[in-house]
Amino acid sequence: GQIATPGLINTHAHTPMVLFRGIAEDVSVDRWFNEFIWPVESNLTAEDVYWGMQLGLVEMIEAGVTTVADHYFFMDEAARAVSEAGTRALLGWAVFASQGYAALDATAAWVERWQGGAGGRIRTWLAPPAPYTCDDDFLRATVAHARRLDVGIHIHAAEDPAQTASSLAKRGVTPIQVLAQTGILAGPTLIAHGCGILPEDVALLAQSGGHVGVAHCPKTYLKLASGLTPVRPLQGAGVAIGLGTDGAASNNTLNIWESLRLMALTQKFTANDPEVMPVHAALDIAFKGSAAAIGMAGQLGELAPGYLADIALVDLGGAHNQPLHSIPAALVYSMQAADVRTVIVDGKVIMQDRQLRTLD
C-alpha cells in the first residue's frame, strides 16, 4: 500500500547549519551574514560539525532524502557522520582565498583521502565558496587541483541580482563569466543558486557540454527576497536543474518535498501561467534533474535496473492525500515528509517504518 520513489537528492546544503536554525529571522541578506551567521561560524568547532551533520542527516532521512551535496567546514567530521548514517553524499570543504593556498592544498588532500569513502557512498569535490570571496588566481589553482584529482567544483555564483550587478560594476563581467574565464566551467560544476544569472550567462552555460548543474533552493530565496533561479531558460539551454534546501539557518528545514512544491508554485506564479511546470516536469527535476546536477545521471534518480538502490517508500494513505486521484499530484502538492515510512540506501534499510536503523 505504499509508493516506491527514488531517494530524494538535496543538491545544495550546509547541513551542519541546523545548529543555527531560527537564529537569524526577518533580516536582510547583509544583516543575516554580518550580524548573525559569520559571527557564530567563527566559533564553529569540528565537533559542532559532527553533531550538526548527524542532526541534519536524521532530518533528511526522515524526509526520504538519501543523498546530499554538502558545502561546509571541518568536512572530515561531516564525512564521518555520513559514514555512520549510511546515506550518500557529495561533500566539499569550503575554503576562502583569505585562508591561503596551503588551506586549498589541505582541502585537495582531503578530497583525495575521502574519495570513494564509506564503501563508495561518499564522493568529494573542491568547494571554493564564491567568486567574490576567491580571487581569480585562487579559482584557477582550485581548477588545477580539480583536474589533477578528476573531480568537480561546487561553488556559489550569481547568488542574487545584486551580486551580479556588483560584479559588473567592479569588473565588467558577471560571476558566471568569471567561472568561465577561470576554467571552472570546463569541468563538472555545481552552481548554487544562480538567482542573478542573466540571459548572456544562460548562453554561456549552454556551451558547457552538459556537465554543469544549478541547485535551486526556492524557500531560501523567498525568505531572503533574493530572486529565483531562471529554471526554465536554464533547462532550455540543457543545464541540469536540481533541488536544494541551502542551510537551515535560511530555510529552517532540510525538506526537499517542500523545495519541490515551492519550485512548482513559484514557476507558475512568475510565468503568470498555471500550465507551467506540470507535476511530471516538477518530479523530473526532483529526481533525474537532481541526479544530473550532482554528476550522477544514470546512477540515481530512477528506479531502474543498474541504478543504485536508493529508495523511499511513501504512504499516501493519510487524510491529507485522499482521495488519491493523482499520485504525482499528491507527491508534489499534498504529501508531508512524515509520509515517508522506509528509506533504503545502497540496498540497506536505514529507516524502517519511521524507526531509524543507523543514527540515534
MARFI-513122 format. One record per residue (C-alpha): x, y, z. Coordinates in Angstrom, 3 decimals, always signed. Example, Ala and Ser with C-alpha at 12.3 -4.5 7.8 and 13.67 -1.06 7.14 Angstrom:
2
{pt {+12.300, -4.500, +7.800}}
{pt {+13.670, -1.060, +7.140}}
// end
This chain:
360
{pt {+0.000, +0.000, +0.000}}
{pt {+2.975, +2.347, -0.354}}
{pt {+4.621, +4.156, -3.270}}
{pt {+8.278, +3.479, -4.080}}
{pt {+10.169, +6.543, -5.270}}
{pt {+13.848, +7.111, -5.919}}
{pt {+15.588, +8.540, -2.866}}
{pt {+15.466, +12.318, -2.897}}
{pt {+18.634, +14.322, -3.590}}
{pt {+19.449, +17.585, -1.826}}
{pt {+21.753, +19.234, -4.373}}
{pt {+22.916, +22.091, -2.147}}
{pt {+23.036, +22.253, +1.628}}
{pt {+25.159, +23.362, +4.527}}
{pt {+23.802, +20.558, +6.674}}
{pt {+25.564, +21.350, +9.992}}
{pt {+23.916, +24.793, +9.915}}
{pt {+20.907, +23.099, +11.510}}
{pt {+22.715, +24.240, +14.671}}
{pt {+21.735, +27.818, +13.708}}
{pt {+18.087, +27.104, +12.890}}
{pt {+15.955, +30.107, +13.839}}
{pt {+18.721, +32.477, +14.973}}
{pt {+18.519, +34.922, +12.029}}
{pt {+14.916, +35.707, +11.231}}
{pt {+13.358, +38.631, +9.331}}
{pt {+16.636, +40.322, +8.400}}
{pt {+18.285, +41.422, +5.149}}
{pt {+20.904, +39.237, +3.479}}
{pt {+23.663, +41.603, +4.646}}
{pt {+22.484, +41.513, +8.235}}
{pt {+21.931, +37.750, +8.002}}
{pt {+25.612, +37.241, +7.165}}
{pt {+27.322, +40.034, +9.089}}
{pt {+25.349, +40.160, +12.321}}
{pt {+24.386, +36.519, +12.766}}
{pt {+25.944, +33.788, +10.622}}
{pt {+29.583, +34.806, +10.256}}
{pt {+29.936, +35.640, +13.978}}
{pt {+28.637, +32.216, +15.057}}
{pt {+30.539, +30.369, +12.314}}
{pt {+33.784, +31.969, +13.518}}
{pt {+33.324, +29.939, +16.724}}
{pt {+32.448, +26.684, +14.969}}
{pt {+34.423, +23.596, +16.021}}
{pt {+34.970, +20.256, +14.329}}
{pt {+32.813, +18.559, +16.971}}
{pt {+29.977, +21.006, +16.292}}
{pt {+30.039, +19.953, +12.642}}
{pt {+29.938, +16.257, +13.557}}
{pt {+26.810, +16.618, +15.729}}
{pt {+25.167, +19.149, +13.416}}
{pt {+25.723, +16.854, +10.449}}
{pt {+24.141, +13.949, +12.304}}
{pt {+21.081, +16.006, +13.261}}
{pt {+20.679, +17.192, +9.675}}
{pt {+21.064, +13.669, +8.311}}
{pt {+18.364, +12.412, +10.688}}
{pt {+16.032, +15.133, +9.422}}
{pt {+16.786, +14.270, +5.796}}
{pt {+16.473, +10.502, +6.264}}
{pt {+13.072, +11.042, +7.885}}
{pt {+12.019, +13.008, +4.768}}
{pt {+13.314, +10.425, +2.275}}
{pt {+16.463, +12.358, +1.298}}
{pt {+19.165, +9.785, +0.625}}
{pt {+21.881, +11.983, -0.951}}
{pt {+23.142, +15.462, -0.071}}
{pt {+25.635, +17.727, -1.843}}
{pt {+27.117, +19.491, +1.149}}
{pt {+29.389, +22.536, +1.219}}
{pt {+30.829, +23.391, +4.620}}
{pt {+33.793, +23.264, +7.014}}
{pt {+35.542, +20.509, +9.051}}
{pt {+34.389, +18.025, +6.464}}
{pt {+36.300, +15.076, +7.912}}
{pt {+33.650, +15.178, +10.626}}
{pt {+30.828, +15.534, +8.109}}
{pt {+32.159, +12.521, +6.216}}
{pt {+32.357, +10.546, +9.447}}
{pt {+28.702, +11.337, +10.167}}
{pt {+27.659, +10.287, +6.642}}
{pt {+29.583, +7.042, +7.038}}
{pt {+27.706, +6.265, +10.237}}
{pt {+24.310, +7.338, +8.858}}
{pt {+24.516, +5.042, +5.832}}
{pt {+23.486, +7.840, +3.477}}
{pt {+25.121, +9.048, +0.268}}
{pt {+26.884, +12.412, -0.114}}
{pt {+28.846, +14.661, -2.420}}
{pt {+30.980, +16.624, +0.027}}
{pt {+33.008, +19.793, -0.442}}
{pt {+35.239, +21.566, +2.097}}
{pt {+34.742, +25.328, +1.734}}
{pt {+37.999, +27.298, +1.705}}
{pt {+38.300, +31.063, +1.208}}
{pt {+41.159, +32.773, -0.630}}
{pt {+41.931, +34.646, +2.605}}
{pt {+42.921, +31.307, +4.158}}
{pt {+45.741, +30.953, +1.649}}
{pt {+46.959, +28.321, -0.777}}
{pt {+48.073, +25.973, +1.996}}
{pt {+44.438, +25.654, +3.063}}
{pt {+43.450, +24.907, -0.536}}
{pt {+46.149, +22.238, -0.725}}
{pt {+44.851, +20.736, +2.520}}
{pt {+41.301, +20.501, +1.166}}
{pt {+42.629, +18.891, -2.018}}
{pt {+44.351, +16.286, +0.164}}
{pt {+41.039, +15.779, +1.982}}
{pt {+39.285, +15.259, -1.373}}
{pt {+41.787, +12.527, -2.211}}
{pt {+41.548, +10.954, +1.224}}
{pt {+37.750, +10.632, +1.291}}
{pt {+37.034, +9.995, -2.392}}
{pt {+35.010, +6.780, -2.603}}
{pt {+34.729, +6.610, +1.181}}
{pt {+32.040, +4.734, +3.096}}
{pt {+32.016, +1.904, +0.570}}
{pt {+31.627, +4.305, -2.345}}
{pt {+28.760, +6.297, -0.826}}
{pt {+30.933, +9.404, -0.417}}
{pt {+32.216, +11.470, -3.352}}
{pt {+34.314, +14.589, -2.826}}
{pt {+34.670, +17.784, -4.871}}
{pt {+36.512, +21.064, -4.389}}
{pt {+34.339, +23.807, -2.862}}
{pt {+35.530, +27.423, -3.157}}
{pt {+32.677, +29.474, -1.661}}
{pt {+32.155, +32.094, -4.392}}
{pt {+33.921, +34.356, -6.925}}
{pt {+33.599, +37.349, -4.581}}
{pt {+35.436, +35.510, -1.762}}
{pt {+38.031, +33.815, -4.001}}
{pt {+40.140, +35.812, -6.461}}
{pt {+40.754, +34.561, -9.993}}
{pt {+44.185, +33.108, -9.258}}
{pt {+42.769, +31.168, -6.322}}
{pt {+39.958, +29.842, -8.527}}
{pt {+42.487, +28.806, -11.196}}
{pt {+44.528, +26.980, -8.547}}
{pt {+41.330, +25.215, -7.470}}
{pt {+40.692, +24.179, -11.079}}
{pt {+44.230, +22.786, -11.311}}
{pt {+43.611, +20.605, -8.254}}
{pt {+40.211, +19.505, -9.613}}
{pt {+41.704, +18.429, -12.944}}
{pt {+44.559, +16.587, -11.254}}
{pt {+42.145, +14.726, -8.991}}
{pt {+39.477, +14.294, -11.713}}
{pt {+36.742, +15.860, -9.576}}
{pt {+34.242, +18.677, -9.955}}
{pt {+33.744, +22.026, -8.246}}
{pt {+30.763, +23.044, -6.080}}
{pt {+30.525, +26.848, -5.847}}
{pt {+28.042, +29.644, -5.136}}
{pt {+27.741, +32.069, -8.064}}
{pt {+25.375, +34.856, -9.130}}
{pt {+23.524, +34.173, -5.901}}
{pt {+21.196, +37.152, -6.369}}
{pt {+20.772, +40.017, -8.857}}
{pt {+22.656, +42.439, -6.579}}
{pt {+25.725, +40.197, -6.625}}
{pt {+25.720, +40.128, -10.421}}
{pt {+25.254, +43.900, -10.583}}
{pt {+28.165, +44.400, -8.178}}
{pt {+30.440, +42.144, -10.241}}
{pt {+29.514, +44.011, -13.439}}
{pt {+30.155, +47.378, -11.785}}
{pt {+33.524, +46.377, -10.316}}
{pt {+34.884, +44.067, -13.006}}
{pt {+32.727, +44.391, -16.106}}
{pt {+31.892, +40.676, -16.058}}
{pt {+29.228, +38.567, -14.392}}
{pt {+30.045, +35.909, -11.773}}
{pt {+29.201, +33.217, -14.354}}
{pt {+31.674, +34.810, -16.790}}
{pt {+34.288, +34.681, -14.031}}
{pt {+33.679, +30.926, -13.727}}
{pt {+34.203, +30.581, -17.476}}
{pt {+37.332, +32.736, -17.557}}
{pt {+38.980, +30.857, -14.685}}
{pt {+38.284, +27.437, -16.229}}
{pt {+35.731, +26.231, -13.700}}
{pt {+33.019, +25.632, -16.299}}
{pt {+35.368, +23.442, -18.355}}
{pt {+34.821, +20.582, -15.895}}
{pt {+31.993, +19.227, -13.739}}
{pt {+30.467, +22.174, -11.882}}
{pt {+27.606, +22.529, -9.414}}
{pt {+26.478, +26.158, -9.142}}
{pt {+24.481, +27.047, -6.045}}
{pt {+21.553, +29.414, -6.549}}
{pt {+22.210, +31.428, -9.717}}
{pt {+19.315, +33.826, -9.000}}
{pt {+21.378, +36.557, -10.673}}
{pt {+22.036, +34.580, -13.868}}
{pt {+21.490, +36.827, -16.915}}
{pt {+20.435, +35.756, -20.444}}
{pt {+24.039, +36.067, -21.651}}
{pt {+25.067, +33.752, -18.804}}
{pt {+22.495, +31.181, -19.917}}
{pt {+24.058, +31.204, -23.395}}
{pt {+27.492, +30.696, -21.830}}
{pt {+26.275, +27.796, -19.688}}
{pt {+24.678, +26.206, -22.756}}
{pt {+28.223, +25.714, -24.084}}
{pt {+29.242, +23.719, -21.001}}
{pt {+28.696, +20.335, -22.621}}
{pt {+26.075, +19.231, -20.122}}
{pt {+28.429, +18.877, -17.149}}
{pt {+27.181, +21.959, -15.295}}
{pt {+24.257, +21.801, -12.880}}
{pt {+22.462, +24.511, -10.908}}
{pt {+20.990, +23.913, -7.446}}
{pt {+17.653, +25.675, -6.934}}
{pt {+16.692, +26.394, -3.300}}
{pt {+13.426, +28.360, -3.538}}
{pt {+12.495, +28.576, +0.140}}
{pt {+15.699, +30.453, +0.991}}
{pt {+15.155, +32.837, -1.925}}
{pt {+11.609, +33.621, -0.862}}
{pt {+12.654, +34.157, +2.735}}
{pt {+15.593, +36.439, +1.899}}
{pt {+13.839, +38.103, -1.072}}
{pt {+16.802, +37.277, -3.312}}
{pt {+15.034, +36.397, -6.569}}
{pt {+14.661, +32.997, -8.222}}
{pt {+16.888, +30.767, -10.332}}
{pt {+15.854, +31.118, -14.027}}
{pt {+14.796, +27.475, -14.111}}
{pt {+13.082, +27.290, -17.488}}
{pt {+15.705, +29.230, -19.510}}
{pt {+18.462, +27.067, -17.999}}
{pt {+16.548, +23.893, -18.766}}
{pt {+16.075, +25.093, -22.333}}
{pt {+19.844, +25.556, -22.562}}
{pt {+20.464, +21.965, -21.470}}
{pt {+21.657, +22.833, -17.964}}
{pt {+20.637, +20.336, -15.276}}
{pt {+18.456, +21.820, -12.534}}
{pt {+18.437, +20.168, -9.129}}
{pt {+16.535, +20.896, -5.931}}
{pt {+18.282, +22.016, -2.772}}
{pt {+17.459, +23.407, +0.634}}
{pt {+20.522, +25.552, +1.376}}
{pt {+21.196, +25.660, +5.121}}
{pt {+18.552, +25.514, +7.844}}
{pt {+19.664, +28.963, +9.011}}
{pt {+17.910, +30.401, +5.941}}
{pt {+15.435, +27.621, +5.139}}
{pt {+14.610, +26.260, +8.638}}
{pt {+14.138, +22.733, +7.246}}
{pt {+16.062, +20.263, +5.075}}
{pt {+12.848, +19.033, +3.444}}
{pt {+13.208, +18.580, -0.326}}
{pt {+9.475, +17.897, -0.723}}
{pt {+8.967, +21.494, +0.417}}
{pt {+11.526, +22.727, -2.141}}
{pt {+9.742, +20.713, -4.838}}
{pt {+6.365, +22.235, -4.003}}
{pt {+7.709, +25.790, -3.855}}
{pt {+9.556, +25.380, -7.150}}
{pt {+6.387, +24.329, -8.948}}
{pt {+4.315, +27.102, -7.387}}
{pt {+6.836, +29.906, -7.974}}
{pt {+7.362, +28.884, -11.593}}
{pt {+3.615, +29.129, -12.219}}
{pt {+3.396, +32.425, -10.362}}
{pt {+6.313, +34.172, -12.077}}
{pt {+5.157, +32.988, -15.517}}
{pt {+1.571, +34.018, -14.698}}
{pt {+0.633, +30.692, -16.242}}
{pt {-0.861, +27.761, -14.288}}
{pt {+0.141, +25.353, -17.063}}
{pt {+3.856, +25.963, -16.496}}
{pt {+5.785, +23.279, -14.539}}
{pt {+3.212, +20.444, -14.553}}
{pt {+3.608, +17.799, -11.867}}
{pt {+5.543, +15.343, -14.050}}
{pt {+8.048, +18.057, -15.014}}
{pt {+8.496, +19.032, -11.366}}
{pt {+9.107, +15.410, -10.330}}
{pt {+11.559, +15.014, -13.208}}
{pt {+13.650, +17.846, -11.738}}
{pt {+13.395, +16.386, -8.225}}
{pt {+14.721, +13.003, -9.339}}
{pt {+16.523, +12.900, -12.713}}
{pt {+17.443, +16.578, -12.743}}
{pt {+18.928, +16.488, -9.271}}
{pt {+20.932, +13.361, -10.117}}
{pt {+22.331, +15.039, -13.230}}
{pt {+23.138, +18.238, -11.326}}
{pt {+25.492, +16.356, -8.982}}
{pt {+27.052, +14.318, -11.793}}
{pt {+25.167, +11.082, -11.084}}
{pt {+22.822, +10.796, -14.066}}
{pt {+22.353, +7.129, -14.901}}
{pt {+23.087, +6.140, -11.294}}
{pt {+20.473, +7.934, -9.180}}
{pt {+17.051, +9.469, -9.742}}
{pt {+15.263, +6.490, -11.250}}
{pt {+14.034, +3.081, -10.147}}
{pt {+15.555, +1.019, -12.952}}
{pt {+17.914, -1.921, -13.455}}
{pt {+21.532, -0.914, -12.998}}
{pt {+20.763, +2.114, -10.824}}
{pt {+21.914, +2.405, -7.223}}
{pt {+19.352, +1.055, -4.751}}
{pt {+18.376, +4.317, -3.042}}
{pt {+14.629, +4.115, -2.449}}
{pt {+11.963, +5.801, -0.323}}
{pt {+8.659, +4.125, +0.491}}
{pt {+5.884, +6.676, +0.871}}
{pt {+2.488, +6.092, +2.488}}
{pt {-0.150, +8.200, +0.724}}
{pt {-2.984, +6.827, +2.862}}
{pt {-3.300, +9.862, +5.131}}
{pt {-6.389, +12.059, +5.076}}
{pt {-4.419, +14.935, +3.511}}
{pt {-3.800, +12.777, +0.424}}
{pt {-7.360, +11.457, -0.021}}
{pt {-8.990, +10.784, -2.405}}
{pt {-5.930, +9.785, -4.419}}
{pt {-6.948, +10.948, -7.898}}
{pt {-3.328, +11.572, -8.924}}
{pt {-0.254, +10.065, -7.300}}
{pt {+2.135, +12.573, -8.970}}
{pt {-0.030, +15.489, -7.773}}
{pt {-0.042, +14.065, -4.246}}
{pt {+3.769, +13.815, -4.255}}
{pt {+4.177, +17.421, -5.384}}
{pt {+1.329, +19.201, -3.622}}
{pt {-0.130, +17.386, -0.634}}
{pt {+2.177, +14.838, +0.969}}
{pt {+4.211, +15.596, +4.066}}
{pt {+7.747, +14.489, +4.910}}
{pt {+6.295, +12.280, +7.652}}
{pt {+4.524, +10.237, +4.963}}
{pt {+7.924, +8.685, +4.166}}
{pt {+7.908, +5.384, +6.018}}
{pt {+11.011, +3.471, +4.959}}
{pt {+14.336, +4.539, +3.428}}
{pt {+16.891, +2.333, +1.676}}
{pt {+20.379, +3.457, +0.617}}
{pt {+22.704, +1.240, -1.396}}
{pt {+20.310, -1.637, -0.755}}
{pt {+20.472, -1.248, +3.016}}
{pt {+17.435, -0.255, +5.081}}
{pt {+18.397, +2.805, +7.155}}
{pt {+14.874, +3.687, +8.325}}
{pt {+12.072, +1.152, +8.624}}
{pt {+8.514, +2.235, +9.381}}
{pt {+9.823, +5.556, +10.786}}
{pt {+12.379, +3.846, +13.024}}
{pt {+15.980, +4.913, +12.359}}
{pt {+18.360, +1.971, +11.952}}
{pt {+21.748, +3.787, +11.911}}
{pt {+21.724, +7.050, +13.890}}
{pt {+20.381, +7.618, +17.410}}
// end
